[in-house]
Structures are given as structure tokens and as C-alpha cells.
Amino acid sequence: MSIADAASTTASRDIAELLEFGCIEQIEGTAGRNVSYRIIL
């Protein structure tokens, strides 16, 4: 949210889209407020 200066709903939608396209993946063992993602190159 802070990087893109976006609302939380927009940020959530963007993350869901990046996951769907295979651009990022959630790091196993992370969830909730501490969720982390890895960029797929």
C-alpha cells in the first residue's frame, strides 16, 4: 500500500492478480499481517 500509495482493497486486488499471473508467490509459512511474497523472475 505504501509503495504504490493505494487503498488496501486496491493493493489486495493487485496482489491477487500478480499471484494469478505467476509473477509472485507466497512464501510458505507466512500468513495474515506477516505474509511475505517472492518475486518470480
Steps between C-alpha positions, in 0.01 A plus 500: 500500500771748594716428195219559250305748715188287451198407710507161674231360268701603194819353643324170580357485147842573349668228709231248401558587134879465530451159665263393220748607230783313676707814558523443876450212740419497870787386718401181678431540870393866477142615548282786616673828577841333467448355153799527267532450126787403272538650153523241223751604233 
